[in-house]
Amino acid sequence: MANLKYRPVVHDHQEFLARASKRKGFAEAYEALELEYELANQMLKARSRAGLTQDAVAERMGTTKSAISRLESAGKKNAPSIATLQRYARAVGCDLQVKLIPQK
């Protein structure tokens, strides 16, 4: 395993939303991708809690850093499979949980 010093990148999702919501068309665009953004936010938090770099997660998953970068970004055309999300969850020391919640 690579001996890399982990330096987390601070990401305040609420601050991001506050700044971005001032841009024209942001609300509609964000709403359309809300679930993807929430998943990406949870993935970043899980990796940070585990104290892992993208390189370390990639090594644990048998893939590349660029693949992890794509996986952790929201709004891309190709959504990850459940199997990929399960592998990512295991790599960062988590269990994956998917729920269908009845609408109100």
C-alpha positions in Angstrom: 0.0 0.0 0.0 1.3 3.5 -0.8 2.6 5.5 2.1 0.7 8.7 1.6 0.0 11.4 4.2 -3.7 12.0 4.4 -4.8 15.6 4.3 -8.6 15.9 4.2 -10.1 18.5 1.9 -12.6 20.5 3.9 -16.0 20.5 2.2 -18.9 22.3 3.9 -21.8 21.2 1.9 -24.2 23.7 3.5 -21.8 26.5 2.7 -21.5 25.3 -0.8 -25.3 25.2 -1.2 -25.6 28.7 0.3 -23.1 30.2 -2.2 -24.3 28.2 -5.2 -28.0 28.8 -4.6 -27.5 32.5 -5.6 -26.7 31.5 -9.2 -29.4 31.6 -11.8 -31.0 28.2 -12.5 -29.1 26.5 -9.6 -32.2 25.5 -7.7 -33.8 23.6 -10.6 -30.5 21.9 -11.6 -29.6 20.9 -8.0 -33.1 19.5 -7.4 -32.8 17.3 -10.5 -29.5 15.9 -9.1 -30.2 16.1 -5.4 -29.9 12.4 -4.7 -26.6 12.2 -6.6 -25.2 15.2 -4.6 -26.3 13.6 -1.3 -24.7 10.3 -2.2 -21.4 12.1 -3.2 -21.5 14.0 0.1 -21.9 10.8 2.1 -19.1 9.1 0.2 -16.7 12.0 0.9 -17.6 12.0 4.6 -17.1 8.2 4.8 -13.7 8.4 3.2 -12.7 11.2 5.4 -13.9 9.3 8.6 -11.8 6.4 7.4 -8.8 8.6 7.0 -8.2 7.4 3.4 -7.0 9.1 0.2 -8.6 8.4 -3.1 -5.4 6.4 -3.9 -5.9 4.2 -0.9 -9.6 3.5 -1.7 -8.7 2.8 -5.3 -6.1 0.2 -4.1 -8.6 -1.4 -1.8 -11.1 -1.6 -4.6 -8.6 -2.7 -7.2 -9.2 0.3 -9.4 -7.6 3.7 -10.2 -7.7 7.0 -8.4 -9.4 8.6 -11.4 -12.2 6.0 -11.1 -12.6 6.9 -7.5 -12.7 10.6 -8.4 -15.4 10.0 -10.9 -17.3 7.8 -8.4 -17.2 10.6 -5.8 -18.5 13.3 -8.2 -22.2 14.0 -8.6 -24.1 14.7 -11.8 -22.2 12.5 -14.2 -24.0 10.6 -16.9 -23.2 7.1 -15.7 -24.5 6.3 -12.2 -22.5 3.7 -10.3 -23.9 0.2 -9.9 -25.0 -1.1 -6.5 -22.1 -3.6 -6.7 -19.6 -0.7 -7.1 -21.2 1.2 -4.3 -20.9 -1.9 -2.1 -17.2 -2.2 -2.9 -16.7 1.4 -2.1 -18.5 1.1 1.2 -16.4 -1.9 2.2 -13.2 0.0 1.2 -14.0 2.9 3.5 -15.3 0.6 6.4 -19.0 1.1 5.9 -22.1 -0.9 5.0 -24.2 0.2 2.1 -27.9 0.7 2.9 -30.5 1.5 0.2 -34.1 2.4 1.2 -37.3 3.1 -0.6 -39.3 5.5 1.5 -43.0 6.0 0.8 -43.9 9.5 -0.4 -46.1 11.6 1.8 
